[in-house]
Structures are given as structure tokens and as C-alpha cells.
Amino acid sequence: MSTAKSTPAPRAWQRMLSGRRLDLLDPSPLDVEIQDIALGLSREVRWNGQTTGEWGYSIAEHSLLVEEIVGLLKPDASKEDRLAALLHDAPEYVIGDLITPFKYAIGSSYKELELRLMEAIHVSFGLPANLPERLNKLIKRADRMAAYLEATQLAGFNDREASKIFGKPRSLPNIRITPIPPQKAQETFLKRFRQLY
């Protein structure tokens, strides 16, 4: 008779300040809270923190920028479409903002985890689990425009380098980016979420 103890499965859930426990391997829409998303995104920075300014440029600020650009690209975009744009990087409130080269190094397991989290987030806020392709394309276009603006204004890229990596937008929005404190980013993100939801 063996007396060896079985090893418990590793913990795969994250405890949130709201009290929710989000299972990263099988996320439930019932465990997704906008306050947790806003807090996490306001404290997670883009570009691995390699940006100019007094404050790191947060994912919350990037999300607001992408939503704003979606509105500029498609002025008649519905509130639901704009909400999807605001939440386009929401999984990063738990998995962080990995730079693109690192995502490639990790491989498909990261994308699968991100997709499951995104589906739970969408369902939690009344969006389709999988967005229509036309909306995915619009958000991706806005995301690339935001990346170009961030790269050239905050992350030290010159125009030629940013154009090569991100593609220079045909019509560039006249937006100046100034990083703000995390608390302000959290409040601004929540305010815009409430306007759209």
C-alpha cells in the first residue's frame, strides 16, 4: 500500500480585489468585473515601460486611444462596437501586456489563453463571444494607428522605423499622447465604459 501523497493541481486562478476568483484556464463571464479590468489595465504599462514621461503609458490609456480612433475612422460606429474597441486588450488585466516579439516566442498557448479570456469578457458585457470580422478589422486598424502614434511620441521610434514596423497610417489623427497617473487612467477608463455600456 502506497503512502505517497498526491500532488495537488497547480493553482490556475487569480484572486481579484473585487473578491472574484478568475480561472485562467476556464474563465467564466460571471467572474469578470469591470472594476478589476480597469484597475489591472491602469497599472499595466505598454512598451515594457520604455516610454517617455513622468508616468508609464498604461493599457487603460491605450484602450481609450484605440476606442477614440475607432470613432474617428467610423463616426457612425455603434456603442457596442466602440465598447468592443475599448475592451480589445482587456485580457491583459490578468495576463499582462507581453510585447509582440515575446508573444511569438511563447507560441500558440498564449493566444489560446488570451482568446478564452476575451470570450468570457465579451459575454460578461453583452458582446458576442467572437466579434464579427468587419469589427475585428476596424479595431486592428485602430490598434495599429495607436501603436504608430505611441511609438513615435512615447517609445523613441523615428518615423521611418515606426512606418516599417507598424505601417504609417494614410491619414494620421491629430492626437497628442500624454501619459497620466494610474488612478486617473482607471477613472477615465471606467467613465468611458459606463458611457458605452
Secondary structure as UniProt FT lines:
FT   STRAND          13..15
FT   TURN            17..18
FT   STRAND          21..23
FT   HELIX           29..31
FT   HELIX           34..43
FT   HELIX           47..49
FT   HELIX           59..73
FT   TURN            75..76
FT   HELIX           79..86
FT   TURN            87..91
FT   HELIX           92..95
FT   HELIX           100..106
FT   HELIX           108..124
FT   TURN            125..126
FT   HELIX           133..153
FT   HELIX           159..166
FT   HELIX           182..196
//
